[in-house]
């Protein structure tokens, strides 16, 4: 008996980082989402805000003086334009939840206020919000685990696939695809980043930052299967070339 599958379109982005976002990258993603592809599922995989001023250990450093509201406004403005059906907190948003319990009342109040803005925005968009809980975070769609991501390093995509099976994540800022070394032959995708090249000063002295690249994942999913593609934007092109 033939099995009839109902396929739905899906798209995932991540790591736009608020005030560090590349306007051309955001415009390209929004064009693909609203005009070209019009997916049924739209996932923001986290780090839509940068929260530099909330970095642990940043006291007395330049990070502590980073503007809070422009960063938050930038991140939430992108969410409102993207209109994701599912929004994940990344490790950068997770700082807010930690600092909401700070013994410093001013810091706790500021973090709590931003958390409220995030929840209100997702509620107005009718977007399910998935809080960050590290290695346990994720939603299964089409036989793939969708998550922010937790691992770093040259083999981070492969490591995610070997840990979780089929997986799509953000976090490492390096758009790519890798296979997991397991009998079930899992595939890992990283959606890359949507930030401006060289914008994040705290990452400017890391060799690995040279491997960052923009991109997003798109494709079709059914109950327990998916056909996915990765769009990776070449760093030497000023204008985004989109799938059509």
C-alpha positions in Angstrom: 0.0 0.0 0.0 1.3 3.4 -1.0 1.8 5.8 1.9 0.7 9.4 1.2 2.9 11.9 2.8 1.9 15.5 3.4 5.0 17.6 2.9 5.3 21.1 4.4 7.9 23.7 3.7 10.4 24.7 6.4 13.1 27.3 6.9 15.5 27.9 9.8 17.9 30.8 10.6 19.9 31.8 13.7 22.5 34.0 15.2 21.5 37.4 14.0 22.8 39.0 17.3 20.7 42.1 17.5 22.8 45.2 16.9 25.5 43.2 15.1 23.1 41.9 12.4 24.0 42.5 8.7 21.1 44.4 7.1 21.6 42.8 3.8 21.5 39.3 5.3 18.3 40.1 7.2 16.7 41.6 4.0 17.7 38.4 2.0 16.2 36.1 4.6 13.0 38.1 4.8 12.7 38.1 1.0 13.1 34.4 0.9 10.7 33.8 3.8 7.9 36.1 2.6 8.2 36.4 -1.2 10.1 33.4 -2.7 9.5 30.3 -0.5 6.7 31.1 1.9 7.4 28.2 4.3 4.8 26.6 6.7 7.4 26.3 9.5 9.8 29.1 10.2 12.4 28.6 13.0 14.6 31.1 14.7 17.2 29.0 16.3 18.4 31.5 18.9 20.9 34.4 19.5 18.5 36.9 18.0 19.9 39.3 20.6 23.6 39.6 21.5 23.3 40.7 25.1 27.0 41.7 25.3 26.4 44.0 28.2 25.2 40.9 30.2 28.3 38.8 29.6 29.5 37.1 32.8 32.9 38.4 33.8 32.4 41.6 31.7 32.4 43.9 34.7 34.6 46.8 34.2 35.3 45.9 30.5 34.1 47.4 27.2 31.3 44.8 27.0 29.6 46.2 30.1 29.1 49.5 28.2 27.5 48.0 25.2 24.0 49.5 24.6 21.2 47.2 25.8 18.1 48.6 24.2 19.3 49.0 20.6 20.5 45.4 20.8 17.2 44.1 22.2 15.2 46.3 19.8 17.2 45.0 16.8 16.6 41.4 17.8 12.9 41.8 18.5 12.4 43.8 15.3 13.9 41.0 13.3 11.6 38.5 15.0 8.5 40.7 14.2 9.5 40.8 10.5 10.5 37.2 10.3 7.4 36.0 12.1 8.8 32.6 13.2 6.4 29.8 14.1 9.0 28.5 16.6 11.6 30.7 18.5 14.5 29.3 20.4 16.5 31.0 23.1 20.3 30.7 22.4 23.1 30.8 24.9 23.2 34.6 24.5 19.5 35.0 25.6 20.2 32.5 28.3 22.3 35.1 30.1 19.1 37.0 30.8 17.5 34.1 32.7 20.7 33.6 34.8 21.0 37.3 35.6 17.3 37.6 36.4 18.4 36.0 39.7 21.4 38.3 40.2 21.9 39.7 43.7 22.4 43.1 41.9 18.8 44.5 41.9 19.5 46.8 38.9 20.9 43.9 36.8 18.1 41.6 37.8 15.5 44.2 36.9 17.0 44.9 33.5 17.3 41.2 32.7 13.7 40.5 33.8 12.5 43.5 31.7 14.1 42.1 28.6 12.8 38.6 29.2 9.3 40.1 29.4 9.8 41.9 26.1 10.9 38.6 24.5 7.9 36.7 25.8 5.5 39.5 24.8 6.9 39.6 21.3 6.6 35.8 20.8 3.1 35.8 22.3 2.0 38.6 19.8 3.5 36.5 16.9 1.9 33.3 18.2 5.4 31.8 18.1 6.2 29.0 20.6 9.2 30.1 22.6 11.7 27.4 23.7 13.9 28.4 26.6 17.5 27.4 26.5 18.5 24.4 28.5 21.8 23.4 26.9 22.2 19.9 25.7 18.5 19.1 26.4 17.0 21.8 24.2 15.3 20.7 20.9 12.2 20.1 18.9 11.7 17.1 16.6 10.3 18.0 13.2 10.6 15.7 10.2 12.9 13.3 11.8 15.4 16.1 12.7 16.2 17.7 16.0 16.1 21.5 15.7 18.0 23.4 18.4 20.3 26.3 19.1 23.4 24.0 19.6 25.9 23.6 22.3 29.2 22.4 20.9 32.2 24.3 19.5 35.3 23.3 17.5 36.3 22.3 14.0 34.0 19.2 14.1 31.0 20.8 15.9 28.5 19.9 13.2 29.6 16.3 13.1 29.7 16.2 16.9 26.1 17.4 17.0 25.0 14.7 14.5 26.8 12.0 16.5 25.2 13.2 19.7 21.6 13.7 18.5 21.3 12.0 15.1 19.8 14.1 12.3 20.1 17.7 13.6 19.9 21.3 12.5 21.5 23.9 14.8 23.0 27.4 14.9 25.6 28.5 17.5 28.9 28.0 15.7 28.3 30.7 13.0 29.8 28.4 10.4 27.3 27.3 7.8 27.9 23.7 6.8 26.8 20.1 6.6 28.5 17.0 8.1 27.8 13.3 8.6 27.8 11.6 11.9 30.0 8.5 12.3 27.1 6.2 13.3 25.4 3.2 11.8 22.2 5.2 11.2 24.2 7.7 9.1 22.9 11.0 10.6 23.3 14.4 9.0 24.0 17.6 10.8 23.4 21.1 9.4 24.5 24.5 10.8 22.6 27.5 9.6 25.5 29.9 10.0 25.2 33.5 11.1 23.5 36.7 9.9 26.0 39.1 11.5 28.1 41.7 9.9 31.7 40.6 9.2 34.0 41.9 11.9 31.1 43.4 14.0 31.6 41.4 17.1 34.7 42.8 18.8 34.9 40.1 21.4 35.4 37.5 18.7 37.8 39.6 16.6 41.0 37.9 17.9 40.0 34.3 17.3 41.3 32.4 14.3 38.1 30.5 14.1 36.1 33.7 13.4 37.6 33.6 9.9 35.5 30.6 9.1 32.2 32.2 10.0 29.7 32.3 7.1 26.1 33.4 6.5 23.3 31.1 5.6 20.1 29.4 6.3 18.5 25.9 6.0 15.4 25.3 4.0 13.4 22.3 2.6 10.4 20.1 3.1 9.3 18.0 6.1 6.7 15.4 6.8 5.9 13.4 9.9 9.2 11.6 10.2 11.3 12.6 7.2 12.9 15.7 5.7 14.6 16.8 2.5 16.8 19.8 3.4 19.2 22.1 1.7 21.7 24.6 3.0 22.2 28.1 1.5 25.6 29.4 2.3 26.4 33.0 1.3 30.0 33.4 -0.1 31.8 35.9 2.0 33.2 37.6 -1.1 29.8 38.5 -2.5 28.2 41.8 -1.4 24.7 40.8 -2.5 22.9 37.7 -1.4 22.1 35.2 -4.2 19.0 33.3 -3.2 17.4 30.0 -4.1 14.4 30.5 -6.4 
